[in-house]
Amino acid sequence: MKQYDLVIIGGGPAGMAAAIAAYDEGVSDILIIERDKELGGILNQCIHNGFGLHTFKEELTGPEYAARFAQQVYERGIAFKLNTMVMDISEQKVVTAMNAHDGMFEVQAKAVVLAMGCRERSRGALNIPGYRPAGIYSAGTAQRLVNMEGFMPGKEVVILGSGDIGLIMARRMTLEGAKVKVVAELMPYSGGLKRNIVQCLNDFDIPLKLSHTVVDIEGKERVEAVTIAQVGADRKPIPGTEERYTCDTLLLSCGLLPENELSRTAGVELSPVTSGPVVNESLETSVEGIFACGNVLHVHDLVDYVSQEAAVAGRHAAEYIKADAMEKSSGKTIQIEGEGGVRYTVPGFIRPDCMDENLTVRFRVGNVYQNCSIVTYFDDREIARRKRPVMAPGEMEQIILQKKQLQNDVSRVKIVIEPNS
Amino acid sequence: MYDVIVIGGGVTGCAIARELSKFEGKGCVIEAGDDVCSGTSKANSAIIHAGFDAAPGSNKARLNVRGNAMMDELAEKLDISFRRNGSLVVRTAEQPEEGLRQLLEKGRQNGVPGIRIVAGEELRAMEPNLADTVVEALYAPTGAIVCPFEMTIAFAENAYENGMEFRLETTVKEIEKEEGGYCVRVEKRAADQTVTTEELHTKAVVNAAGVYADVWNNRVSENKIHITARKGEYLLLDKVAGNHVQHTIFQLPGKMGKGVLVTQTVHGNLLVGPTAKDIDDKEGVNTTPEGLDYLPDSAAVSVKNLPLRQVITSFAGLRAHEDGDDFVLGEAADAPNFYNAAGIESPGLSSAPAIGEEIAAEVAAKLGLQKKEGFKDTRKGVQHLAELSMEQRNELIRQNPAYGNIICRCEMISEGEILDAIHRPIGARSLDAVKRRTRAGMGRCQSGFCSPRVIDILNRECGIPMEQVRKNSGASNFIVGKNKEI
């Protein structure tokens, strides 16, 4: 069986950034395994701009952003296999994969970085009643058809869900000549970035109906009409509020699910909130030497944060391979707990000995908050308080923890959303 | 001139066609969908019932028990995914004891082997996730699960290999008696939606038209039948939930109606359903808010802690319920050489092999058809990689690298398997047809990832223009044009 120091599952933004960081940390025996025909992952179909403002201080398209990282992979001579599907990862870090050239093969890794990304929630998982005709697509599938293949999946469109891909596709379909009639969102707030609502809906006069959902799909062969209705606080449709839209297409942008089937085969513990692995400060999962980053860990809204996070995972994987992480840890751990609207945190716990000088803790809030603060407590002692005029579930939040502050007898870190007095 | 025309390429029509292909003579199956198995046969509980449910002496009872017994050999010869997982009809504390005993007695009269009542620790050991209120169950070891797609397609492919003709996307518009048989007027819709009509002449007609079987019987016979479309809605759960139960769990009918079943499928998903609602529309396969709300509540009567977050799709199928509550089988008294296989509702899938045998024998005897020399009684399905060892897979990939290229990542289906589905007898020409033969698109992402790739493959392999690659039949195209050209 062929051996590698580090095997990275997925050659999207997370996998590439992890590989580059690990290489720069002194580990060069790396294999990236990518299922698509090129590196870059989902960025390759995101041809709109707005990527890389944090990382490169300029606005790039998705493929441009991916190309900059791919270039760094090439320059370092990091090995990668394309068109290759990973089928299994064992707890002993044996990775089983398959492609047309090598057939099915196994490689033994000293460390593994999980960077498989996420998938879109399907119509079936949403329990939408009605017929099952052609013309119902996840927004990402439609994006692939339009942006990579040059084909239009429909002419008259209703979109359910205001996630970022749905908003981007509302604009994209409009620019390509389709009529987007409405975007319906189950929740009383959008799941996407504010800038996308402005640039993709408002600028094109596409109505956004909050607290609405699809209650019927008509059409036995191709979609013919979609009925939406307002929902109450219980998220159930309110009778009498139905509006019928004739259309040939329904796009769904109703949430992304970290794709952790492989993590399960490796015995990695998953969080019921994020559906991603539970990780420590080094982004290491419950299985020693298996790290996770990017959308497989938790769904991000900006790729810049994916790249940053993945670099942390890659660097710690390299340290693990060089075996100094194990030596550093005294075994002490500190839990990070989210309260008062903080749905989860990544990481979920810290080993203070293994921590970098600054640790970014990312999280999402469960509702829209106005005039509130993010307050950090060490045990019951307030450490930091930052005012945030608006927070929403669609925008990831973060705080920075400093190692020097955590050296005393802290047993618990708490992050709380508190109203400003 | 045909000897026999079979109307309907569902499991019943295809089972009859396969049995007919054992005889000399020219036969043809006419199917309105773009593929066999595109009506009731594709949307049901996927169960081979043991046979205790139907009234003793009925067609349903006789053919169910016979059909069930035929399945081991058929599954082996025709390469059909089939497993005897056993079934349990559970009784809750508030239901009367007699109910289960009556069912046991009925099963014995019907000749169901091995049935008995289980309770207590034995029952809990068999199924730890039964609802706490369940006190005992009728256990039928011959109860089984099957892939209804594979079963129907296997019958069709095997019939085809033995000389049976199949006309797909062909709708029967009229049937008239004529000298020496029947004239069947059909309409064929091409992928570009152009329509051509044709008159077919045949000595005999087999009416296996599912929910439309009453239409054709009533056209030629004064013995009118009436079929109601009875809708059944289902939830299908991810394979991670597949082991929630091992057996097929039925409920003893009670005050709340018949209740829904919970079962593992032969491919390892979990299936919950069906509802039962009579509807007017014979194409009304939409799911409803009421149905989707009812299913979890009803399932909870028999099974606890159903992981409903794992639902990956919901669907509805239509049972062809005849007013007389039994299968209507055989030659119509006042329409010689017109044979019915009508009112085929549950246990229709279970009974299909036996119905096929019985109807084909009747037709052959009447027409004086001789047994065919060299009938090929085996058929090999699409080669599923998941069933092979690493060495076997690598040998296959060496011979054909397409087997190393995964197209459907949820079910791990390779390009090689999809090419096989396209290029075999009665090959797939639509995404649903590919799905039913390979399972590509049947997993947790519900074809989000693989559908653009399968569209490309159908375009490349079959020369179907991108704008005409379809989900199934009719105008179910995915692509409406090129960018900026719509």
Chai-1 contact restraints between the chains, C-beta under 6 A:
chainA,res_idxA,chainB,res_idxB,connection_type,confidence,min_distance_angstrom,max_distance_angstrom,comment,restraint_id
A,M85,B,I406,contact,1.0,0.0,6.0,A-B,restraint_1
A,M98,B,G404,contact,1.0,0.0,6.0,A-B,restraint_2
A,N99,B,G404,contact,1.0,0.0,6.0,A-B,restraint_3
A,A100,B,P401,contact,1.0,0.0,6.0,A-B,restraint_4
A,A100,B,G404,contact,1.0,0.0,6.0,A-B,restraint_5
A,A100,B,N405,contact,1.0,0.0,6.0,A-B,restraint_6
A,G103,B,N394,contact,1.0,0.0,6.0,A-B,restraint_7
A,G103,B,I397,contact,1.0,0.0,6.0,A-B,restraint_8
A,G103,B,G404,contact,1.0,0.0,6.0,A-B,restraint_9
A,M104,B,M390,contact,1.0,0.0,6.0,A-B,restraint_10
A,M104,B,R393,contact,1.0,0.0,6.0,A-B,restraint_11
A,M104,B,N394,contact,1.0,0.0,6.0,A-B,restraint_12
A,R119,B,C445,contact,1.0,0.0,6.0,A-B,restraint_13
A,E120,B,G448,contact,1.0,0.0,6.0,A-B,restraint_14
A,S122,B,C445,contact,1.0,0.0,6.0,A-B,restraint_15
A,S122,B,Q446,contact,1.0,0.0,6.0,A-B,restraint_16
A,G124,B,I312,contact,1.0,0.0,6.0,A-B,restraint_17
A,G124,B,T313,contact,1.0,0.0,6.0,A-B,restraint_18
A,G124,B,Q446,contact,1.0,0.0,6.0,A-B,restraint_19
A,N127,B,L292,contact,1.0,0.0,6.0,A-B,restraint_20
A,P129,B,T287,contact,1.0,0.0,6.0,A-B,restraint_21
A,P129,B,T288,contact,1.0,0.0,6.0,A-B,restraint_22
A,P129,B,P289,contact,1.0,0.0,6.0,A-B,restraint_23
A,P129,B,L292,contact,1.0,0.0,6.0,A-B,restraint_24
A,G130,B,N286,contact,1.0,0.0,6.0,A-B,restraint_25
A,Y131,B,N286,contact,1.0,0.0,6.0,A-B,restraint_26
A,A134,B,K471,contact,1.0,0.0,6.0,A-B,restraint_27
A,A134,B,S476,contact,1.0,0.0,6.0,A-B,restraint_28
A,A134,B,F478,contact,1.0,0.0,6.0,A-B,restraint_29
A,S138,B,G448,contact,1.0,0.0,6.0,A-B,restraint_30
A,T141,B,G448,contact,1.0,0.0,6.0,A-B,restraint_31
A,R144,B,P452,contact,1.0,0.0,6.0,A-B,restraint_32
A,L145,B,P452,contact,1.0,0.0,6.0,A-B,restraint_33
A,G150,B,K482,contact,1.0,0.0,6.0,A-B,restraint_34
A,G150,B,N483,contact,1.0,0.0,6.0,A-B,restraint_35
A,F151,B,M466,contact,1.0,0.0,6.0,A-B,restraint_36
A,F151,B,I479,contact,1.0,0.0,6.0,A-B,restraint_37
A,M152,B,V480,contact,1.0,0.0,6.0,A-B,restraint_38
A,M152,B,G481,contact,1.0,0.0,6.0,A-B,restraint_39
A,M152,B,N483,contact,1.0,0.0,6.0,A-B,restraint_40
A,M152,B,I486,contact,1.0,0.0,6.0,A-B,restraint_41
A,G154,B,V480,contact,1.0,0.0,6.0,A-B,restraint_42
A,K155,B,V480,contact,1.0,0.0,6.0,A-B,restraint_43
A,K155,B,I486,contact,1.0,0.0,6.0,A-B,restraint_44
A,E176,B,N483,contact,1.0,0.0,6.0,A-B,restraint_45
A,E176,B,K484,contact,1.0,0.0,6.0,A-B,restraint_46
A,G177,B,K484,contact,1.0,0.0,6.0,A-B,restraint_47
A,G177,B,I486,contact,1.0,0.0,6.0,A-B,restraint_48
A,K220,B,E283,contact,1.0,0.0,6.0,A-B,restraint_49
A,E221,B,G474,contact,1.0,0.0,6.0,A-B,restraint_50
A,E221,B,A475,contact,1.0,0.0,6.0,A-B,restraint_51
A,E221,B,S476,contact,1.0,0.0,6.0,A-B,restraint_52
A,R222,B,A475,contact,1.0,0.0,6.0,A-B,restraint_53
A,R222,B,S476,contact,1.0,0.0,6.0,A-B,restraint_54
